[in-house]
Amino acid sequence: MAYYEERQRYQERGLGGGGGGGPRKKSLLIGINYLGSQHTLQGCHQDVNNVREFLDAMGYPEDPRSQVIMRDDNRTDPRGPMFPSGHNILAAMQWLVSEPGTENFLHYSGHGGQVAADDDRASGFDDTIVPQDFERNGQIPSGILHKILVSGLPPNSSLTVILDCCHSGSALELPYVFRADEDGNVNMVDNVKQGMRLVGAASHLVQGGFNMGSIQEAEGLLAGATDFFKGLTHRRAEVNQYGLAQSDTYEEFQSDGNKQVTMFSGCRDDQTSADASIAGSHVGAMSWAFLECMKQFGVKQSYSQVLQNTRQILAGRYAQIPQLSVGYSQDLNYQIRI
């Protein structure tokens, strides 16, 4: 579909506009295909292109002081500030949330991982995003992402985050997580089944041969299962009237106060996100589903509707289950703010 037709479709669904006297809008789009490595992905650059079109229709300006795009393709100078190295990504994130009174949008498409947590996290692991130079300089853990993007966000600014990567459910360590299912209920049976599945998968990995990769993966799966089982007895009591439960980092970041941060992540902490081929194009499954949700239903959806509709679009195609977490206890039936 031609670009102008795509834009018209957004606008017909109530997406266009965004100019005038509203808050200043800023965006940071990161797509890493890990070109030339053994960890190559195929859809992350296209995800950036698609999200950029969406943001244009939403009134986000494309000038260099308002939008930063980071990709690792051949046109990008590996020594320049737009190359998605760990250092550059952190600097760009600090730029994104540096101004008061702004509406900010962050999209990341690339690998996600987990590293051992330094604190007493229930799972024992921190979620990470994976810069292009991670083999030399490491991954970026969730605690660092929180301090830059959430703690650093001015109180009168907002931030919407789309993370299309594996193990991303807690990647910003936001204080509240939406625990309800599509019907607004907590399904205890499904949680038990999921915990048992994780234990079984971990056991199979260990029995299949003792190598460092399988042991580390099994440890991650068992940690995820522990999280499920530890939360079962209190899960219903923990969920408030909005379907929100406190995350296990709630107390750690209480001093932040209420932050207007919303994160849609591609999967739970224990899941992987698909690098997919859809309609002849390589894309990230979460990025595609979120944009498809916007095209089909428009932006006059509530936060919970966006989550449910995105889940439904992915259901039947992929096993991953998108997650929603927020910076304060809010009514998720209000219209989404982008």
BALOKOL-332884 format. One line per field, with one value per residue (C-alpha): x, z, y; residue in one letter. Coordinates in steps of 0.02 Angstrom, whole numbers. Example, Ala and Ser with C-alpha at 12.3 -4.5 7.8 and 13.67 -1.06 7.14 Angstrom:
! residues 2
c1 615:684
c3 390:357
c2 -225:-53
resn A:S
END
This chain:
! residues 338
c1 0:69:120:-14:-147:-79:-86:-264:-314:-245:-333:-500:-486:-462:-273:-218:-179:-81:-18:-69:-44:-26:127:290:310:474:513:655:648:777:788:934:954:1130:1200:1360:1338:1277:1121:1043:861:767:619:684:729:558:477:560:495:317:315:386:238:118:197:192:5:-5:76:251:375:523:651:816:776:612:646:798:809:943:977:1127:1112:1251:1202:1237:1409:1465:1564:1418:1289:1145:1226:1134:1280:1245:1323:1225:1060:1076:1123:972:856:920:886:710:652:757:623:475:302:329:240:372:368:499:498:630:641:785:846:797:882:902:1049:1070:996:1104:960:831:718:592:646:832:846:835:763:878:882:1028:1130:1219:1387:1328:1463:1596:1505:1362:1173:1069:974:802:864:965:819:705:823:848:672:559:654:722:553:493:331:233:290:226:310:235:349:332:460:465:592:606:591:519:375:472:602:564:527:367:274:108:74:-94:-129:-305:-343:-446:-606:-537:-514:-362:-357:-280:-289:-192:-59:-38:-26:102:209:206:252:403:462:443:537:679:692:697:839:945:913:956:1139:1242:1308:1317:1182:1054:1091:1069:908:842:884:784:634:638:648:493:402:449:371:209:195:244:109:-34:-96:-102:-133:-318:-293:-151:-253:-340:-501:-409:-335:-164:-45:112:271:413:509:367:453:623:560:425:524:489:310:178:254:150:233:144:235:166:290:292:285:300:470:481:433:515:451:438:536:399:361:188:115:286:376:493:429:424:261:225:261:151:8:10:3:-130:-231:-216:-270:-419:-487:-410:-336:-501:-472:-438:-272:-348:-434:-269:-190:-336:-350:-163:-169:-313:-223:-73:-176:-174:-16:109:120:185:65:89:96:46:130:111:197:53:-112:-229:-395:-352:-524:-473:-427:-247:-132:-2
c3 0:-49:91:58:58:223:298:235:316:483:469:424:587:687:693:600:663:820:769:835:1013:1098:1191:1098:1032:1027:968:972:855:870:749:759:636:702:526:505:668:713:792:635:634:478:525:642:510:429:600:616:445:488:658:582:461:605:708:559:548:735:716:777:685:592:612:696:859:877:807:818:717:756:638:602:413:291:277:460:514:651:729:723:857:765:767:898:1012:1198:1232:1092:1142:1321:1263:1146:1286:1397:1256:1233:1411:1441:1414:1527:1454:1312:1243:1204:1107:1111:997:1009:893:919:1033:1216:1349:1533:1651:1832:1950:2082:2206:2279:2127:2136:1969:1998:1827:1750:1576:1452:1281:1171:1082:920:1010:1154:1123:1168:1288:1361:1371:1449:1602:1658:1809:1698:1578:1723:1796:1628:1554:1707:1850:1726:1650:1704:1804:1675:1527:1463:1383:1278:1247:1125:1156:1021:1093:1194:1385:1386:1511:1649:1544:1620:1796:1803:1969:1901:1782:1703:1765:1698:1544:1394:1497:1643:1752:1825:1760:1898:1800:1655:1774:1851:1679:1624:1778:1749:1566:1615:1740:1609:1478:1597:1647:1464:1429:1571:1525:1344:1383:1503:1409:1468:1349:1401:1586:1575:1477:1602:1745:1661:1634:1814:1876:1773:1846:2022:1987:1931:2082:2210:2146:2139:2318:2324:2142:2161:2315:2232:2081:2109:2030:1871:1846:1901:2017:2098:2013:2114:2094:2163:2328:2247:2143:2256:2268:2083:2121:1985:1812:1654:1572:1474:1404:1284:1275:1151:1274:1455:1538:1503:1319:1154:1022:840:695:567:382:355:186:105:227:370:529:716:765:908:805:665:783:874:711:642:800:768:586:625:780:782:932:1019:1111:1295:1357:1400:1230:1140:1240:1211:1026:1000:1089:980:820:873:939:824:738:881:1060:1132:1241:1242:1412:1478:1624:1687:1797:1919:1969:1836:1757:1598:1526:1479:1298:1255:1245:1105
c2 0:169:286:417:281:215:389:415:252:310:477:398:301:460:451:607:780:812:983:1153:1209:1041:979:958:780:684:508:383:232:93:-54:-176:-321:-364:-366:-464:-561:-735:-660:-583:-528:-475:-366:-231:-101:-120:-101:69:121:66:151:309:317:292:430:547:519:552:722:679:791:715:854:805:895:798:624:510:349:220:74:-35:-44:-5:177:206:266:142:284:407:449:363:191:84:47:36:205:290:209:270:445:448:391:530:653:586:621:777:910:951:966:841:688:556:393:255:104:-33:-183:-301:-439:-445:-549:-583:-565:-617:-487:-405:-390:-508:-505:-649:-721:-693:-608:-435:-411:-324:-245:-294:-158:-195:-200:-312:-443:-314:-200:-302:-282:-143:-209:-156:-58:58:78:124:254:341:331:328:410:537:582:756:745:846:739:572:422:282:132:-13:-150:-284:-405:-564:-568:-392:-397:-309:-219:-47:-110:-8:-18:-85:-228:-271:-447:-475:-580:-524:-537:-437:-591:-676:-854:-958:-1122:-1049:-985:-1158:-1238:-1108:-1137:-1325:-1299:-1195:-1326:-1462:-1363:-1327:-1509:-1561:-1439:-1505:-1687:-1650:-1619:-1514:-1366:-1186:-1127:-1256:-1232:-1043:-1062:-1189:-1072:-934:-1048:-1110:-931:-890:-1039:-984:-814:-896:-1010:-879:-764:-888:-881:-691:-648:-610:-501:-406:-352:-186:-123:-79:-253:-189:-279:-211:-271:-345:-180:-74:-32:-4:142:215:376:408:456:444:442:449:300:164:13:-116:-259:-402:-545:-602:-612:-798:-786:-744:-623:-676:-605:-636:-632:-555:-507:-528:-413:-455:-372:-396:-480:-359:-203:-268:-316:-148:-50:-166:-134:54:33:-77:9:184:274:304:141:124:58:-109:-120:-90:-232:-350:-310:-329:-496:-553:-504:-608:-754:-904:-844:-834:-897:-734:-634:-444:-360:-188:-100:79:206:231:153:220:175:81:113:289:326:291:442:438
resn M:A:Y:Y:E:E:R:Q:R:Y:Q:E:R:G:L:G:G:G:G:G:G:G:P:R:K:K:S:L:L:I:G:I:N:Y:L:G:S:Q:H:T:L:Q:G:C:H:Q:D:V:N:N:V:R:E:F:L:D:A:M:G:Y:P:E:D:P:R:S:Q:V:I:M:R:D:D:N:R:T:D:P:R:G:P:M:F:P:S:G:H:N:I:L:A:A:M:Q:W:L:V:S:E:P:G:T:E:N:F:L:H:Y:S:G:H:G:G:Q:V:A:A:D:D:D:R:A:S:G:F:D:D:T:I:V:P:Q:D:F:E:R:N:G:Q:I:P:S:G:I:L:H:K:I:L:V:S:G:L:P:P:N:S:S:L:T:V:I:L:D:C:C:H:S:G:S:A:L:E:L:P:Y:V:F:R:A:D:E:D:G:N:V:N:M:V:D:N:V:K:Q:G:M:R:L:V:G:A:A:S:H:L:V:Q:G:G:F:N:M:G:S:I:Q:E:A:E:G:L:L:A:G:A:T:D:F:F:K:G:L:T:H:R:R:A:E:V:N:Q:Y:G:L:A:Q:S:D:T:Y:E:E:F:Q:S:D:G:N:K:Q:V:T:M:F:S:G:C:R:D:D:Q:T:S:A:D:A:S:I:A:G:S:H:V:G:A:M:S:W:A:F:L:E:C:M:K:Q:F:G:V:K:Q:S:Y:S:Q:V:L:Q:N:T:R:Q:I:L:A:G:R:Y:A:Q:I:P:Q:L:S:V:G:Y:S:Q:D:L:N:Y:Q:I:R:I
END
